[in-house]
């Protein structure tokens, strides 16, 4: 499978954020914080009843998408 382009990665991260935060619409700052420090979100999610494998899957996705999301946000702000 080919890697995501930066715009695709941004859309995927927005969807992931929205799903992980009960439908909240993210701002660009929310997305940056989420993909750069997903472990902070995961700790809270596990305390709130998420299973470890589910939280770890979100963290793994954030780490995979991080570089391309930041490139996409940089391109849209320029």
CNS distance restraints for C-alpha pairs under 8 A (distance, minus, plus):
assign (resid   4 and name CA) (resid   8 and name CA) 5.61 0.50 0.50
assign (resid   4 and name CA) (resid   9 and name CA) 5.51 0.50 0.50
assign (resid   4 and name CA) (resid  68 and name CA) 7.69 0.50 0.50
assign (resid   5 and name CA) (resid   9 and name CA) 6.06 0.50 0.50
assign (resid   5 and name CA) (resid  68 and name CA) 6.89 0.50 0.50
assign (resid   6 and name CA) (resid  10 and name CA) 6.17 0.50 0.50
assign (resid   6 and name CA) (resid  68 and name CA) 4.50 0.50 0.50
assign (resid   6 and name CA) (resid  69 and name CA) 5.66 0.50 0.50
assign (resid   6 and name CA) (resid  70 and name CA) 7.93 0.50 0.50
assign (resid   6 and name CA) (resid  71 and name CA) 6.14 0.50 0.50
assign (resid   6 and name CA) (resid  72 and name CA) 4.79 0.50 0.50
assign (resid   7 and name CA) (resid  11 and name CA) 6.33 0.50 0.50
assign (resid   7 and name CA) (resid  68 and name CA) 7.86 0.50 0.50
assign (resid   7 and name CA) (resid  69 and name CA) 7.32 0.50 0.50
assign (resid   7 and name CA) (resid  72 and name CA) 5.55 0.50 0.50
assign (resid   8 and name CA) (resid  12 and name CA) 6.14 0.50 0.50
assign (resid   9 and name CA) (resid  13 and name CA) 6.04 0.50 0.50
assign (resid   9 and name CA) (resid  65 and name CA) 5.78 0.50 0.50
assign (resid   9 and name CA) (resid  68 and name CA) 6.01 0.50 0.50
assign (resid   9 and name CA) (resid  69 and name CA) 5.49 0.50 0.50
assign (resid   9 and name CA) (resid  72 and name CA) 7.87 0.50 0.50
assign (resid  10 and name CA) (resid  14 and name CA) 6.11 0.50 0.50
assign (resid  10 and name CA) (resid  65 and name CA) 7.85 0.50 0.50
assign (resid  10 and name CA) (resid  68 and name CA) 7.36 0.50 0.50
assign (resid  10 and name CA) (resid  69 and name CA) 4.81 0.50 0.50
assign (resid  10 and name CA) (resid  72 and name CA) 6.45 0.50 0.50
assign (resid  10 and name CA) (resid  73 and name CA) 7.63 0.50 0.50
assign (resid  11 and name CA) (resid  15 and name CA) 6.24 0.50 0.50
assign (resid  12 and name CA) (resid  16 and name CA) 6.07 0.50 0.50
assign (resid  13 and name CA) (resid  17 and name CA) 5.99 0.50 0.50
assign (resid  13 and name CA) (resid  31 and name CA) 6.97 0.50 0.50
assign (resid  13 and name CA) (resid  35 and name CA) 7.66 0.50 0.50
assign (resid  13 and name CA) (resid  62 and name CA) 7.10 0.50 0.50
assign (resid  13 and name CA) (resid  65 and name CA) 7.05 0.50 0.50
assign (resid  13 and name CA) (resid  69 and name CA) 7.32 0.50 0.50
assign (resid  14 and name CA) (resid  18 and name CA) 6.12 0.50 0.50
assign (resid  14 and name CA) (resid  25 and name CA) 7.77 0.50 0.50
assign (resid  14 and name CA) (resid  26 and name CA) 6.53 0.50 0.50
assign (resid  14 and name CA) (resid  31 and name CA) 6.72 0.50 0.50
assign (resid  15 and name CA) (resid  19 and name CA) 6.08 0.50 0.50
assign (resid  16 and name CA) (resid  20 and name CA) 6.05 0.50 0.50
assign (resid  16 and name CA) (resid  58 and name CA) 7.53 0.50 0.50
assign (resid  17 and name CA) (resid  21 and name CA) 6.00 0.50 0.50
assign (resid  17 and name CA) (resid  24 and name CA) 7.74 0.50 0.50
assign (resid  17 and name CA) (resid  25 and name CA) 7.95 0.50 0.50
assign (resid  17 and name CA) (resid  26 and name CA) 6.86 0.50 0.50
assign (resid  17 and name CA) (resid  31 and name CA) 7.08 0.50 0.50
assign (resid  17 and name CA) (resid  34 and name CA) 7.30 0.50 0.50
assign (resid  18 and name CA) (resid  22 and name CA) 6.19 0.50 0.50
assign (resid  18 and name CA) (resid  23 and name CA) 4.59 0.50 0.50
assign (resid  18 and name CA) (resid  24 and name CA) 5.12 0.50 0.50
assign (resid  18 and name CA) (resid  25 and name CA) 5.85 0.50 0.50
assign (resid  18 and name CA) (resid  26 and name CA) 6.77 0.50 0.50
assign (resid  19 and name CA) (resid  23 and name CA) 5.63 0.50 0.50
assign (resid  19 and name CA) (resid  24 and name CA) 7.88 0.50 0.50
assign (resid  26 and name CA) (resid  30 and name CA) 5.49 0.50 0.50
assign (resid  26 and name CA) (resid  31 and name CA) 6.29 0.50 0.50
assign (resid  27 and name CA) (resid  31 and name CA) 6.40 0.50 0.50
assign (resid  28 and name CA) (resid  32 and name CA) 6.28 0.50 0.50
assign (resid  28 and name CA) (resid  73 and name CA) 7.33 0.50 0.50
assign (resid  29 and name CA) (resid  33 and name CA) 6.19 0.50 0.50
assign (resid  30 and name CA) (resid  34 and name CA) 6.01 0.50 0.50
assign (resid  31 and name CA) (resid  35 and name CA) 6.14 0.50 0.50
assign (resid  32 and name CA) (resid  36 and name CA) 6.00 0.50 0.50
assign (resid  32 and name CA) (resid  69 and name CA) 7.93 0.50 0.50
assign (resid  32 and name CA) (resid  70 and name CA) 7.11 0.50 0.50
assign (resid  33 and name CA) (resid  37 and name CA) 5.92 0.50 0.50
assign (resid  33 and name CA) (resid  38 and name CA) 7.76 0.50 0.50
assign (resid  34 and name CA) (resid  38 and name CA) 5.24 0.50 0.50
assign (resid  34 and name CA) (resid  41 and name CA) 7.37 0.50 0.50
assign (resid  34 and name CA) (resid  62 and name CA) 7.48 0.50 0.50
assign (resid  35 and name CA) (resid  62 and name CA) 4.87 0.50 0.50
assign (resid  35 and name CA) (resid  63 and name CA) 6.54 0.50 0.50
assign (resid  35 and name CA) (resid  65 and name CA) 7.37 0.50 0.50
assign (resid  35 and name CA) (resid  66 and name CA) 5.36 0.50 0.50
assign (resid  36 and name CA) (resid  62 and name CA) 7.65 0.50 0.50
assign (resid  36 and name CA) (resid  63 and name CA) 7.60 0.50 0.50
assign (resid  36 and name CA) (resid  66 and name CA) 6.66 0.50 0.50
assign (resid  37 and name CA) (resid  41 and name CA) 7.39 0.50 0.50
assign (resid  38 and name CA) (resid  42 and name CA) 6.19 0.50 0.50
assign (resid  38 and name CA) (resid  58 and name CA) 7.70 0.50 0.50
assign (resid  38 and name CA) (resid  59 and name CA) 5.28 0.50 0.50
assign (resid  38 and name CA) (resid  62 and name CA) 6.58 0.50 0.50
assign (resid  38 and name CA) (resid  63 and name CA) 7.88 0.50 0.50
assign (resid  39 and name CA) (resid  43 and name CA) 6.21 0.50 0.50
assign (resid  39 and name CA) (resid  59 and name CA) 6.38 0.50 0.50
assign (resid  40 and name CA) (resid  44 and name CA) 6.69 0.50 0.50
assign (resid  41 and name CA) (resid  45 and name CA) 6.11 0.50 0.50
assign (resid  42 and name CA) (resid  46 and name CA) 6.05 0.50 0.50
assign (resid  42 and name CA) (resid  55 and name CA) 5.36 0.50 0.50
assign (resid  42 and name CA) (resid  56 and name CA) 7.20 0.50 0.50
assign (resid  42 and name CA) (resid  58 and name CA) 7.92 0.50 0.50
assign (resid  42 and name CA) (resid  59 and name CA) 7.01 0.50 0.50
assign (resid  43 and name CA) (resid  47 and name CA) 6.41 0.50 0.50
assign (resid  44 and name CA) (resid  48 and name CA) 6.23 0.50 0.50
assign (resid  45 and name CA) (resid  49 and name CA) 6.43 0.50 0.50
assign (resid  45 and name CA) (resid  50 and name CA) 5.39 0.50 0.50
assign (resid  45 and name CA) (resid  55 and name CA) 6.86 0.50 0.50
assign (resid  46 and name CA) (resid  50 and name CA) 4.58 0.50 0.50
assign (resid  46 and name CA) (resid  51 and name CA) 6.03 0.50 0.50
assign (resid  46 and name CA) (resid  52 and name CA) 6.34 0.50 0.50
assign (resid  46 and name CA) (resid  55 and name CA) 6.88 0.50 0.50
assign (resid  50 and name CA) (resid  54 and name CA) 6.58 0.50 0.50
assign (resid  50 and name CA) (resid  55 and name CA) 6.46 0.50 0.50
assign (resid  51 and name CA) (resid  55 and name CA) 6.34 0.50 0.50
assign (resid  52 and name CA) (resid  56 and name CA) 5.97 0.50 0.50
assign (resid  53 and name CA) (resid  57 and name CA) 6.12 0.50 0.50
assign (resid  54 and name CA) (resid  58 and name CA) 6.61 0.50 0.50
assign (resid  55 and name CA) (resid  59 and name CA) 6.32 0.50 0.50
assign (resid  56 and name CA) (resid  60 and name CA) 6.02 0.50 0.50
assign (resid  57 and name CA) (resid  61 and name CA) 6.19 0.50 0.50
assign (resid  58 and name CA) (resid  62 and name CA) 6.21 0.50 0.50
assign (resid  59 and name CA) (resid  63 and name CA) 6.27 0.50 0.50
assign (resid  60 and name CA) (resid  64 and name CA) 6.26 0.50 0.50
assign (resid  61 and name CA) (resid  65 and name CA) 6.16 0.50 0.50
assign (resid  62 and name CA) (resid  66 and name CA) 5.76 0.50 0.50
assign (resid  65 and name CA) (resid  69 and name CA) 5.97 0.50 0.50
assign (resid  66 and name CA) (resid  70 and name CA) 6.25 0.50 0.50
assign (resid  67 and name CA) (resid  71 and name CA) 6.34 0.50 0.50
assign (resid  68 and name CA) (resid  72 and name CA) 6.14 0.50 0.50
assign (resid  69 and name CA) (resid  73 and name CA) 6.21 0.50 0.50
assign (resid  70 and name CA) (resid  74 and name CA) 6.04 0.50 0.50
assign (resid  71 and name CA) (resid  75 and name CA) 6.17 0.50 0.50
assign (resid  72 and name CA) (resid  76 and name CA) 6.26 0.50 0.50
assign (resid  73 and name CA) (resid  77 and name CA) 6.15 0.50 0.50
assign (resid  74 and name CA) (resid  78 and name CA) 6.26 0.50 0.50
